[in-house]
Amino acid sequence: MRLRLFLFFTIVPFLAFAQPGWLDGYVITNTRDTLYGKIYYAPPGQRSAKITFKEDGKNEKVKYRPFTIKGYFVNKQYFASRIYDVDASSSFGLAVFMRWVNYEKKGPVKIFEYWNTDQQFGFTQTFLAKSEGTSFEIDMMRFKKTTAIFFRDYPELQNDILEGHYGRKQLEEIVDRYNAWRKFDKWNKKYSD
């Protein structure tokens, strides 16, 4: 029963964004050019592996896979080319498009979500990344422990997480607090000399 509820609450939000079809959007090329047009908004499992794009004023459909572009924006969501890597010590992994959850709030820690499947069920996985570093998966079943590990360089926040002041639904709040602290900490170091 818990698994069904977990899957329901992770699948439904992704499906609620929009039905498949052509939507206005843009792609960011690897040379940082922005191409505007229509993107076929496919089901989550497909749009994490490739997208189909029609540039404005052109009839040609172009398929893009992760790392052939930096990312794409469609339906008020930004998807970035990322390495899906469950083993953080590994230097390789599967290239995918991940939804950048806190795209509007620039900061050193980014939240990404990836739609995955185990051949029977679809589910989302949540990752945190510092700057351009490796993604760190947040295990939602062991939220306190895995999140506290990621934020160990900020002991006060780590302690608040372990004491239960934050839950899964407050992940963006945790990241906002960390990003504000990191910015303030860098400012203090810059002017302490």
Z-matrix of the N, CA and C atoms (Angstrom, degrees):
N
C 1 1.446
C 2 1.536 1 111.05
N 3 1.358 2 116.89 1 -42.25
C 4 1.458 3 119.72 2 179.57
C 5 1.524 4 111.15 3 -62.56
N 6 1.348 5 115.92 4 -39.44
C 7 1.461 6 119.95 5 179.19
C 8 1.524 7 110.46 6 -62.64
N 9 1.318 8 117.41 7 -42.58
C 10 1.476 9 120.61 8 179.16
C 11 1.523 10 110.73 9 -62.06
N 12 1.322 11 116.71 10 -44.33
C 13 1.464 12 119.75 11 178.75
C 14 1.522 13 110.86 12 -63.79
N 15 1.329 14 116.41 13 -43.24
C 16 1.460 15 120.68 14 178.96
C 17 1.526 16 110.33 15 -59.52
N 18 1.329 17 116.48 16 -48.10
C 19 1.464 18 120.09 17 -179.85
C 20 1.521 19 111.09 18 -64.00
N 21 1.323 20 117.68 19 -39.87
C 22 1.462 21 120.94 20 179.29
C 23 1.526 22 110.43 21 -60.04
N 24 1.345 23 116.70 22 -46.80
C 25 1.452 24 120.23 23 -176.54
C 26 1.522 25 113.41 24 -75.70
N 27 1.313 26 118.88 25 -13.91
C 28 1.456 27 120.19 26 175.82
C 29 1.525 28 111.88 27 -97.73
N 30 1.319 29 117.26 28 -27.10
C 31 1.467 30 120.54 29 -178.58
C 32 1.525 31 111.56 30 -84.60
N 33 1.315 32 117.75 31 -47.44
C 34 1.458 33 121.77 32 -173.96
C 35 1.524 34 112.70 33 -56.59
N 36 1.354 35 120.92 34 -43.94
C 37 1.463 36 118.38 35 179.39
C 38 1.518 37 113.45 36 -58.93
N 39 1.326 38 118.10 37 -36.92
C 40 1.464 39 120.15 38 178.51
C 41 1.523 40 110.99 39 -67.77
N 42 1.308 41 116.94 40 -41.02
C 43 1.452 42 120.22 41 -177.35
C 44 1.519 43 111.91 42 -72.59
N 45 1.305 44 117.02 43 -22.96
C 46 1.456 45 121.23 44 -176.41
C 47 1.519 46 113.39 45 -75.35
N 48 1.328 47 118.83 46 -15.80
C 49 1.450 48 119.77 47 -175.39
C 50 1.526 49 112.85 48 -65.34
N 51 1.305 50 119.07 49 -45.75
C 52 1.463 51 121.46 50 178.86
C 53 1.518 52 109.67 51 -175.25
N 54 1.315 53 114.27 52 157.37
C 55 1.452 54 120.75 53 175.84
C 56 1.530 55 108.67 54 -83.48
N 57 1.347 56 117.71 55 155.74
C 58 1.462 57 119.60 56 178.57
C 59 1.524 58 111.87 57 -57.90
N 60 1.324 59 115.97 58 145.48
C 61 1.455 60 122.18 59 178.60
C 62 1.522 61 110.32 60 156.51
N 63 1.336 62 116.33 61 177.63
C 64 1.465 63 122.07 62 -178.63
C 65 1.519 64 109.79 63 -82.86
N 66 1.331 65 116.69 64 125.41
C 67 1.461 66 122.83 65 179.39
C 68 1.525 67 109.86 66 -129.36
N 69 1.329 68 115.90 67 153.25
C 70 1.460 69 120.30 68 174.87
C 71 1.525 70 109.47 69 -63.10
N 72 1.316 71 115.36 70 142.84
C 73 1.455 72 119.94 71 179.10
C 74 1.510 73 110.84 72 -174.62
N 75 1.305 74 115.10 73 -170.95
C 76 1.464 75 119.65 74 176.12
C 77 1.516 76 109.81 75 -151.84
N 78 1.323 77 114.11 76 159.58
C 79 1.465 78 120.91 77 174.57
C 80 1.523 79 107.76 78 -116.95
N 81 1.310 80 115.47 79 149.85
C 82 1.463 81 122.18 80 174.64
C 83 1.522 82 105.96 81 -109.62
N 84 1.316 83 115.92 82 117.88
C 85 1.465 84 120.11 83 -178.11
C 86 1.521 85 110.01 84 -75.24
N 87 1.305 86 116.01 85 169.78
C 88 1.459 87 120.57 86 178.33
C 89 1.525 88 112.48 87 -67.56
N 90 1.332 89 117.38 88 -17.19
C 91 1.468 90 121.48 89 175.08
C 92 1.529 91 110.88 90 -95.34
N 93 1.336 92 116.59 91 11.92
C 94 1.470 93 125.65 92 176.50
C 95 1.521 94 114.15 93 69.89
N 96 1.326 95 117.51 94 20.18
C 97 1.465 96 120.50 95 171.93
C 98 1.526 97 108.16 96 -80.48
N 99 1.317 98 116.29 97 149.05
C 100 1.457 99 121.39 98 178.23
C 101 1.522 100 108.68 99 -109.53
N 102 1.338 101 116.44 100 123.52
C 103 1.460 102 122.37 101 178.95
C 104 1.521 103 108.06 102 -111.77
N 105 1.321 104 117.02 103 121.99
C 106 1.463 105 121.73 104 -178.35
C 107 1.517 106 109.96 105 -96.77
N 108 1.320 107 116.24 106 148.13
C 109 1.452 108 120.88 107 178.49
C 110 1.508 109 111.43 108 170.91
N 111 1.324 110 115.17 109 -144.62
C 112 1.466 111 122.67 110 -179.86
C 113 1.527 112 108.63 111 -115.65
N 114 1.332 113 114.60 112 139.35
C 115 1.456 114 121.62 113 176.95
C 116 1.519 115 107.39 114 -119.56
N 117 1.325 116 115.47 115 133.95
C 118 1.465 117 118.34 116 175.72
C 119 1.522 118 107.18 117 -76.19
N 120 1.318 119 115.30 118 113.07
C 121 1.467 120 122.05 119 -177.81
C 122 1.522 121 107.76 120 -84.81
N 123 1.316 122 114.96 121 92.03
C 124 1.466 123 122.92 122 -175.76
C 125 1.535 124 110.26 123 -84.23
N 126 1.330 125 118.18 124 171.37
C 127 1.471 126 120.49 125 173.12
C 128 1.535 127 110.45 126 -58.11
N 129 1.339 128 117.29 127 156.49
C 130 1.471 129 121.27 128 -172.56
C 131 1.524 130 115.65 129 -52.83
N 132 1.309 131 118.51 130 -42.02
C 133 1.458 132 120.83 131 -178.71
C 134 1.519 133 112.55 132 -62.86
N 135 1.331 134 116.86 133 -32.91
C 136 1.465 135 120.49 134 -179.52
C 137 1.517 136 111.85 135 -81.12
N 138 1.350 137 117.55 136 -41.55
C 139 1.467 138 118.61 137 -176.23
C 140 1.522 139 112.95 138 -73.28
N 141 1.330 140 118.00 139 -10.05
C 142 1.464 141 118.99 140 174.55
C 143 1.532 142 110.81 141 -83.65
N 144 1.337 143 117.26 142 -16.21
C 145 1.464 144 121.10 143 -178.01
C 146 1.527 145 113.25 144 -103.49
N 147 1.350 146 117.02 145 -32.67
C 148 1.469 147 120.21 146 179.33
C 149 1.519 148 109.21 147 -164.75
N 150 1.324 149 115.13 148 160.07
C 151 1.463 150 120.22 149 174.41
C 152 1.525 151 108.84 150 -131.65
N 153 1.308 152 115.64 151 157.68
C 154 1.460 153 122.09 152 173.44
C 155 1.523 154 106.54 153 -113.90
N 156 1.333 155 115.75 154 131.54
C 157 1.462 156 122.16 155 -172.00
C 158 1.519 157 110.03 156 -131.38
N 159 1.353 158 116.55 157 138.22
C 160 1.469 159 122.91 158 172.59
C 161 1.523 160 106.93 159 -120.85
N 162 1.320 161 116.29 160 114.23
C 163 1.463 162 120.19 161 -179.65
C 164 1.525 163 109.97 162 -70.49
N 165 1.341 164 116.25 163 145.25
C 166 1.466 165 121.22 164 177.85
C 167 1.525 166 110.24 165 -53.84
N 168 1.321 167 116.13 166 133.41
C 169 1.456 168 121.90 167 177.92
C 170 1.517 169 114.78 168 81.83
N 171 1.328 170 117.46 169 2.35
C 172 1.463 171 121.19 170 179.48
C 173 1.523 172 109.29 171 -127.51
N 174 1.334 173 115.81 172 149.25
C 175 1.468 174 120.49 173 179.22
C 176 1.520 175 113.01 174 -95.24
N 177 1.324 176 116.26 175 -14.62
C 178 1.460 177 121.03 176 -175.48
C 179 1.531 178 111.42 177 -70.19
N 180 1.323 179 115.77 178 133.38
C 181 1.461 180 122.03 179 174.66
C 182 1.523 181 107.97 180 -95.23
N 183 1.320 182 115.62 181 131.19
C 184 1.461 183 121.03 182 -179.31
C 185 1.522 184 108.16 183 -120.15
N 186 1.327 185 115.71 184 132.77
C 187 1.466 186 120.45 185 177.17
C 188 1.524 187 108.47 186 -98.17
N 189 1.325 188 114.65 187 133.21
C 190 1.458 189 120.83 188 177.75
C 191 1.517 190 109.36 189 -120.08
N 192 1.311 191 114.69 190 137.63
C 193 1.460 192 121.95 191 173.73
C 194 1.532 193 107.52 192 -110.01
N 195 1.334 194 117.22 193 163.76
C 196 1.460 195 119.41 194 178.84
C 197 1.528 196 111.99 195 -53.84
N 198 1.295 197 114.80 196 140.43
C 199 1.459 198 126.41 197 179.95
C 200 1.518 199 113.72 198 72.81
N 201 1.349 200 119.06 199 -2.96
C 202 1.463 201 118.88 200 165.75
C 203 1.532 202 107.80 201 -82.61
N 204 1.348 203 116.21 202 -16.89
C 205 1.466 204 123.73 203 170.93
C 206 1.530 205 107.08 204 -139.12
N 207 1.339 206 116.41 205 161.95
C 208 1.469 207 120.04 206 177.43
C 209 1.525 208 110.72 207 -72.52
N 210 1.327 209 116.08 208 -34.79
C 211 1.452 210 119.64 209 -179.51
C 212 1.517 211 111.21 210 171.59
N 213 1.319 212 115.20 211 -176.11
C 214 1.463 213 119.87 212 178.65
C 215 1.520 214 109.79 213 -148.08
N 216 1.349 215 114.70 214 157.21
C 217 1.457 216 122.10 215 -178.94
C 218 1.524 217 108.28 216 -124.65
N 219 1.316 218 115.28 217 125.31
C 220 1.456 219 120.45 218 178.46
C 221 1.532 220 108.28 219 -155.33
N 222 1.329 221 116.55 220 145.01
C 223 1.463 222 122.10 221 176.41
C 224 1.534 223 112.26 222 54.05
N 225 1.336 224 115.75 223 43.05
C 226 1.466 225 123.30 224 178.73
C 227 1.529 226 113.28 225 60.63
N 228 1.328 227 116.46 226 28.28
C 229 1.458 228 121.87 227 179.95
C 230 1.530 229 109.40 228 -135.34
N 231 1.341 230 115.72 229 141.89
C 232 1.453 231 119.99 230 176.79
C 233 1.523 232 108.51 231 -109.18
N 234 1.325 233 115.99 232 131.30
C 235 1.460 234 122.73 233 178.35
C 236 1.523 235 107.65 234 -114.51
N 237 1.322 236 116.55 235 124.75
C 238 1.464 237 122.08 236 -176.65
C 239 1.520 238 110.43 237 -107.95
N 240 1.316 239 116.02 238 146.75
C 241 1.465 240 121.16 239 172.45
C 242 1.518 241 107.80 240 -70.29
N 243 1.322 242 115.96 241 124.01
C 244 1.463 243 121.25 242 -177.99
C 245 1.526 244 108.99 243 -140.66
N 246 1.299 245 115.23 244 162.38
C 247 1.459 246 120.91 245 171.86
C 248 1.513 247 107.50 246 -93.58
N 249 1.320 248 116.55 247 124.00
C 250 1.461 249 121.45 248 173.54
C 251 1.519 250 105.32 249 -86.11
N 252 1.299 251 115.96 250 113.55
C 253 1.457 252 120.09 251 -171.13
C 254 1.518 253 108.71 252 -142.13
N 255 1.319 254 117.25 253 103.28
C 256 1.452 255 120.20 254 -178.53
C 257 1.522 256 111.87 255 -74.93
N 258 1.323 257 117.95 256 -19.43
C 259 1.464 258 122.13 257 178.36
C 260 1.524 259 107.72 258 -108.12
N 261 1.320 260 116.28 259 102.51
C 262 1.471 261 120.81 260 -175.23
C 263 1.528 262 112.55 261 -62.04
N 264 1.327 263 118.60 262 -20.65
C 265 1.461 264 120.28 263 179.81
C 266 1.529 265 111.84 264 -82.61
N 267 1.313 266 116.70 265 -10.03
C 268 1.463 267 121.49 266 -179.09
C 269 1.523 268 109.90 267 -81.08
N 270 1.301 269 116.93 268 147.19
C 271 1.464 270 120.80 269 179.54
C 272 1.525 271 111.91 270 -98.54
N 273 1.309 272 116.97 271 7.24
C 274 1.454 273 119.36 272 179.87
C 275 1.524 274 108.94 273 -138.49
N 276 1.292 275 115.48 274 166.23
C 277 1.452 276 120.55 275 178.60
C 278 1.513 277 109.41 276 -178.77
N 279 1.285 278 116.43 277 -177.31
C 280 1.449 279 123.37 278 -179.78
C 281 1.522 280 109.46 279 -81.95
N 282 1.313 281 118.21 280 130.53
C 283 1.463 282 121.98 281 177.71
C 284 1.522 283 109.41 282 -81.49
N 285 1.324 284 116.20 283 129.91
C 286 1.467 285 122.14 284 -178.61
C 287 1.527 286 109.52 285 -143.31
N 288 1.335 287 115.37 286 165.70
C 289 1.457 288 121.54 287 168.13
C 290 1.524 289 106.80 288 -95.52
N 291 1.336 290 116.56 289 124.22
C 292 1.463 291 121.62 290 177.17
C 293 1.522 292 108.85 291 -113.11
N 294 1.324 293 115.19 292 141.66
C 295 1.465 294 119.88 293 176.75
C 296 1.525 295 108.43 294 -74.61
N 297 1.326 296 115.68 295 125.84
C 298 1.459 297 122.14 296 179.37
C 299 1.522 298 106.88 297 -88.36
N 300 1.315 299 116.44 298 102.03
C 301 1.463 300 122.99 299 -171.25
C 302 1.523 301 112.39 300 -64.97
N 303 1.326 302 118.04 301 -47.20
C 304 1.467 303 120.67 302 -176.77
C 305 1.534 304 111.71 303 -102.03
N 306 1.323 305 116.45 304 43.10
C 307 1.456 306 123.29 305 -177.32
C 308 1.528 307 112.12 306 -59.05
N 309 1.320 308 116.83 307 -38.61
C 310 1.463 309 121.03 308 -177.34
C 311 1.531 310 112.12 309 -69.49
N 312 1.316 311 117.36 310 -24.30
C 313 1.466 312 121.81 311 -176.97
C 314 1.524 313 108.42 312 -105.84
N 315 1.282 314 116.67 313 95.47
C 316 1.464 315 120.51 314 -178.97
C 317 1.537 316 109.69 315 -69.17
N 318 1.300 317 116.02 316 140.16
C 319 1.456 318 121.07 317 179.29
C 320 1.514 319 109.86 318 -179.23
N 321 1.336 320 117.47 319 173.04
C 322 1.461 321 120.21 320 -176.36
C 323 1.526 322 114.32 321 -68.53
N 324 1.338 323 118.43 322 -26.99
C 325 1.466 324 120.19 323 179.07
C 326 1.520 325 108.88 324 -107.16
N 327 1.312 326 114.21 325 129.66
C 328 1.465 327 121.41 326 -179.92
C 329 1.525 328 109.32 327 -115.86
N 330 1.328 329 115.72 328 147.08
C 331 1.461 330 121.81 329 176.64
C 332 1.524 331 107.42 330 -107.79
N 333 1.319 332 116.26 331 129.48
C 334 1.456 333 121.79 332 177.36
C 335 1.518 334 109.34 333 -124.42
N 336 1.329 335 115.52 334 148.04
C 337 1.459 336 121.17 335 173.02
C 338 1.515 337 108.83 336 -124.98
N 339 1.300 338 115.30 337 139.70
C 340 1.457 339 121.80 338 -179.47
C 341 1.518 340 108.83 339 -127.08
N 342 1.314 341 115.61 340 132.46
C 343 1.452 342 121.87 341 176.61
C 344 1.516 343 108.19 342 -85.14
N 345 1.308 344 117.42 343 122.49
C 346 1.456 345 121.75 344 -176.08
C 347 1.522 346 109.32 345 -126.69
N 348 1.293 347 116.62 346 166.63
C 349 1.457 348 121.36 347 177.53
C 350 1.521 349 108.97 348 -146.23
N 351 1.319 350 115.41 349 146.60
C 352 1.468 351 119.52 350 175.96
C 353 1.526 352 110.13 351 -111.03
N 354 1.307 353 117.00 352 30.61
C 355 1.470 354 126.52 353 -179.60
C 356 1.531 355 112.45 354 80.32
N 357 1.338 356 119.07 355 -20.93
C 358 1.461 357 121.52 356 179.03
C 359 1.523 358 111.76 357 -115.66
N 360 1.328 359 117.04 358 -38.01
C 361 1.453 360 121.58 359 -176.38
C 362 1.515 361 109.95 360 -127.02
N 363 1.323 362 115.59 361 148.75
C 364 1.449 363 121.01 362 171.26
C 365 1.521 364 108.78 363 -102.98
N 366 1.314 365 116.81 364 145.09
C 367 1.460 366 120.22 365 -179.03
C 368 1.519 367 109.36 366 -156.87
N 369 1.333 368 115.94 367 158.78
C 370 1.456 369 119.50 368 176.42
C 371 1.519 370 109.53 369 -99.12
N 372 1.312 371 114.27 370 149.69
C 373 1.452 372 121.60 371 173.97
C 374 1.519 373 106.83 372 -121.66
N 375 1.314 374 116.08 373 140.27
C 376 1.456 375 121.35 374 -178.24
C 377 1.519 376 109.15 375 -108.58
N 378 1.326 377 115.13 376 133.78
C 379 1.456 378 122.18 377 -178.68
C 380 1.518 379 109.89 378 -127.56
N 381 1.306 380 116.31 379 146.74
C 382 1.461 381 122.79 380 171.42
C 383 1.518 382 107.21 381 -114.47
N 384 1.315 383 115.84 382 146.72
C 385 1.470 384 120.35 383 178.02
C 386 1.513 385 108.96 384 -142.48
N 387 1.313 386 116.37 385 135.11
C 388 1.459 387 121.39 386 173.56
C 389 1.514 388 107.94 387 -95.45
N 390 1.332 389 115.93 388 124.59
C 391 1.462 390 123.40 389 -177.26
C 392 1.522 391 109.40 390 49.91
N 393 1.318 392 117.22 391 -126.06
C 394 1.462 393 120.44 392 -179.34
C 395 1.527 394 111.27 393 -101.54
N 396 1.312 395 116.58 394 20.30
C 397 1.453 396 120.97 395 -176.26
C 398 1.521 397 113.91 396 -74.83
N 399 1.310 398 113.26 397 -176.26
C 400 1.452 399 121.75 398 -179.06
C 401 1.520 400 110.51 399 -67.25
N 402 1.303 401 116.19 400 146.00
C 403 1.461 402 121.29 401 177.35
C 404 1.522 403 109.96 402 -75.25
N 405 1.318 404 115.21 403 142.49
C 406 1.456 405 123.39 404 179.34
C 407 1.522 406 107.21 405 -118.62
N 408 1.325 407 117.66 406 117.97
C 409 1.460 408 120.49 407 -176.48
C 410 1.526 409 110.73 408 -77.27
N 411 1.315 410 114.97 409 133.65
C 412 1.458 411 121.68 410 174.24
C 413 1.529 412 107.29 411 -94.63
N 414 1.303 413 115.52 412 115.56
C 415 1.465 414 121.48 413 177.77
C 416 1.520 415 107.26 414 -80.28
N 417 1.325 416 117.10 415 108.39
C 418 1.461 417 121.34 416 -175.73
C 419 1.528 418 112.38 417 -65.23
N 420 1.312 419 118.27 418 -23.09
C 421 1.464 420 120.24 419 178.09
C 422 1.542 421 110.34 420 -78.33
N 423 1.319 422 117.10 421 -22.80
C 424 1.470 423 122.25 422 176.76
C 425 1.533 424 108.04 423 -124.82
N 426 1.323 425 114.48 424 50.51
C 427 1.463 426 121.69 425 -171.63
C 428 1.526 427 112.84 426 -55.69
N 429 1.334 428 117.43 427 -52.11
C 430 1.465 429 120.73 428 -175.95
C 431 1.526 430 111.18 429 -56.81
N 432 1.320 431 115.35 430 -49.38
C 433 1.467 432 120.03 431 -175.37
C 434 1.528 433 111.95 432 -64.28
N 435 1.339 434 117.15 433 -50.55
C 436 1.471 435 118.94 434 -175.74
C 437 1.528 436 111.64 435 -69.42
N 438 1.332 437 117.30 436 -37.64
C 439 1.462 438 119.70 437 179.50
C 440 1.528 439 110.57 438 -68.17
N 441 1.325 440 116.55 439 -41.43
C 442 1.467 441 120.58 440 178.93
C 443 1.526 442 111.35 441 -61.57
N 444 1.306 443 117.50 442 -36.22
C 445 1.473 444 120.78 443 177.67
C 446 1.529 445 110.27 444 -62.63
N 447 1.315 446 116.37 445 -44.28
C 448 1.464 447 120.30 446 -177.65
C 449 1.528 448 111.72 447 -63.13
N 450 1.340 449 116.73 448 -38.48
C 451 1.468 450 120.87 449 -175.95
C 452 1.529 451 112.85 450 -99.07
N 453 1.310 452 117.73 451 29.11
C 454 1.470 453 121.64 452 -176.17
C 455 1.533 454 113.26 453 -64.97
N 456 1.328 455 118.97 454 -20.01
C 457 1.466 456 119.87 455 179.13
C 458 1.527 457 112.74 456 -78.19
N 459 1.330 458 117.26 457 -4.92
C 460 1.469 459 122.68 458 176.59
C 461 1.534 460 106.66 459 -122.31
N 462 1.339 461 117.89 460 83.20
C 463 1.466 462 122.43 461 -171.36
C 464 1.534 463 115.03 462 -55.96
N 465 1.330 464 118.08 463 -36.62
C 466 1.471 465 119.90 464 -179.78
C 467 1.531 466 110.84 465 -64.96
N 468 1.319 467 116.74 466 -43.12
C 469 1.463 468 120.64 467 178.03
C 470 1.522 469 109.97 468 -67.26
N 471 1.313 470 116.95 469 -44.22
C 472 1.464 471 120.90 470 178.67
C 473 1.533 472 110.32 471 -56.44
N 474 1.314 473 117.01 472 -43.73
C 475 1.458 474 121.67 473 179.36
C 476 1.530 475 111.26 474 -64.10
N 477 1.336 476 117.33 475 -42.86
C 478 1.470 477 120.59 476 178.42
C 479 1.528 478 111.68 477 -62.22
N 480 1.318 479 116.74 478 -37.06
C 481 1.469 480 120.98 479 177.76
C 482 1.528 481 109.57 480 -65.65
N 483 1.317 482 116.86 481 -48.85
C 484 1.468 483 121.00 482 -178.00
C 485 1.527 484 112.26 483 -64.69
N 486 1.335 485 117.24 484 -30.99
C 487 1.467 486 120.88 485 179.23
C 488 1.528 487 112.64 486 -81.62
N 489 1.335 488 117.57 487 -2.73
C 490 1.460 489 121.06 488 175.40
C 491 1.516 490 115.58 489 87.14
N 492 1.339 491 117.68 490 15.82
C 493 1.469 492 120.36 491 177.51
C 494 1.533 493 111.55 492 -70.73
N 495 1.320 494 115.78 493 -18.86
C 496 1.463 495 121.99 494 178.79
C 497 1.519 496 108.41 495 -127.29
N 498 1.323 497 115.50 496 143.68
C 499 1.459 498 121.64 497 174.71
C 500 1.515 499 110.10 498 -121.75
N 501 1.320 500 115.39 499 -173.24
C 502 1.477 501 120.92 500 -177.39
C 503 1.515 502 112.83 501 -56.95
N 504 1.328 503 116.23 502 -38.16
C 505 1.468 504 119.40 503 -176.71
C 506 1.529 505 112.51 504 -71.54
N 507 1.312 506 117.28 505 -12.48
C 508 1.461 507 120.60 506 -179.32
C 509 1.533 508 112.82 507 -102.56
N 510 1.316 509 117.57 508 20.39
C 511 1.469 510 119.42 509 -178.44
C 512 1.524 511 111.39 510 -58.15
N 513 1.328 512 117.93 511 -42.05
C 514 1.462 513 119.48 512 179.14
C 515 1.528 514 111.01 513 -64.25
N 516 1.328 515 117.85 514 -37.09
C 517 1.462 516 121.23 515 176.79
C 518 1.527 517 110.48 516 -62.82
N 519 1.326 518 116.15 517 -42.12
C 520 1.466 519 120.86 518 178.51
C 521 1.525 520 109.87 519 -60.14
N 522 1.321 521 116.24 520 -47.32
C 523 1.465 522 120.90 521 -178.90
C 524 1.524 523 110.72 522 -65.51
N 525 1.330 524 117.48 523 -41.26
C 526 1.471 525 120.36 524 177.36
C 527 1.534 526 110.57 525 -59.97
N 528 1.330 527 116.22 526 -44.19
C 529 1.464 528 120.08 527 179.54
C 530 1.532 529 110.69 528 -63.02
N 531 1.327 530 116.20 529 -44.12
C 532 1.465 531 119.90 530 179.14
C 533 1.527 532 110.64 531 -62.40
N 534 1.343 533 116.73 532 -47.00
C 535 1.464 534 120.27 533 -177.99
C 536 1.527 535 111.23 534 -61.70
N 537 1.341 536 117.56 535 -40.10
C 538 1.466 537 120.91 536 177.49
C 539 1.530 538 110.37 537 -64.79
N 540 1.324 539 116.92 538 -41.45
C 541 1.468 540 121.12 539 178.47
C 542 1.522 541 110.93 540 -64.14
N 543 1.327 542 116.69 541 -44.18
C 544 1.469 543 121.33 542 -179.19
C 545 1.529 544 109.83 543 -62.04
N 546 1.323 545 117.40 544 -42.93
C 547 1.457 546 121.13 545 179.69
C 548 1.533 547 109.68 546 -63.76
N 549 1.328 548 117.67 547 -44.93
C 550 1.463 549 122.45 548 179.30
C 551 1.524 550 110.41 549 -65.37
N 552 1.331 551 116.89 550 -40.94
C 553 1.468 552 121.90 551 -179.92
C 554 1.534 553 110.32 552 -62.74
N 555 1.318 554 117.77 553 -43.48
C 556 1.469 555 121.37 554 178.30
C 557 1.528 556 110.83 555 -64.90
N 558 1.337 557 116.18 556 -40.36
C 559 1.462 558 120.46 557 178.97
C 560 1.527 559 109.46 558 -61.30
N 561 1.343 560 117.37 559 -45.34
C 562 1.465 561 121.70 560 178.93
C 563 1.526 562 111.84 561 -61.01
N 564 1.326 563 117.21 562 -42.93
C 565 1.470 564 120.78 563 179.48
C 566 1.525 565 111.18 564 -64.92
N 567 1.334 566 115.51 565 -37.79
C 568 1.457 567 120.33 566 -178.33
C 569 1.531 568 111.01 567 -63.89
N 570 1.330 569 117.05 568 -39.33
C 571 1.461 570 120.76 569 -174.35
C 572 1.526 571 113.82 570 -102.08
N 573 1.323 572 118.14 571 7.28
C 574 1.462 573 119.74 572 179.84
C 575 1.533 574 112.15 573 -86.59
N 576 1.312 575 117.06 574 -11.92
C 577 1.488 576 120.32 575 -178.70
C 578 1.509 577 112.40 576 -78.90
